Amino acid sequence: MNETTNTKNLKSIEPIQDIVISYDSNGQPYSYYHSEKWILWSLSFDVSFSRLSGEFKKATKHLVYKVITNKTLKSKKSATKNIIEGAVIFEKCITACNGYLYEFIDEDKNYRKVIDQAKIRNLKYKTWKNNLIFISHLYAEKLISRNIGSAENLARYLSSSGDDISQAICLPERIATIYYRESLNLVEVCSTSPPD
């Protein structure tokens, strides 16, 4: 894949650089698309792109803009947070593999390198599951051609616990007391009985 192909989709999003993102209380422009931080008064949250660079930042701004202007999406704050966090972690993984844009993962060998980098980050399953939402957004916007398949399966693979996801079991106190008592009785019987 050459550089021209890699940046083709991002070049098509450049004309919106001067769009006003938010206005102040006097109706004057406050945050612009090209700003490092978007103050979203109407949505009651801010978005900072300061942890991103170059083409990574450009792609992420495009995705966040799509989210905040989507009239049907209910939880824009949550979606935006997942996009930003996913963008940051995947930029780190890609740059560690000498890539400079998200399309780096479109090639199989690069994708495998990035997955290896992601695996050594030792993040939890839920964190990876939320971060992988970002990759789904990139794919939906055709900024990458890699379809990662099941985000749950990949999150399970990448998580620090591997395939093992711990799950807590809640027992009513009365039942738990019976189980504990029986377990202690079993331990006492085993420790007091003579060896064979």
Buried (B, 14 or more C-beta within 10 A) or exposed (E): EEEEEBBEBBEEBEEEEEEEBBBEEEEEEBBEBEBEEBBBBEBEBEBEBEBBEEBBBBBBBBBBBBBBEEEEEEEBBBBBBBBBBBBBBBBBBBBBBEBBBBBBBBBEEBBEBBBEBBBEBEBBBEBBBBBBBBBBBBBEBEBBBBEBEEBEEBBBBBBBEEEEEEEEEEEEEEEEEEEEEEEEEEEEEEEEEEEE
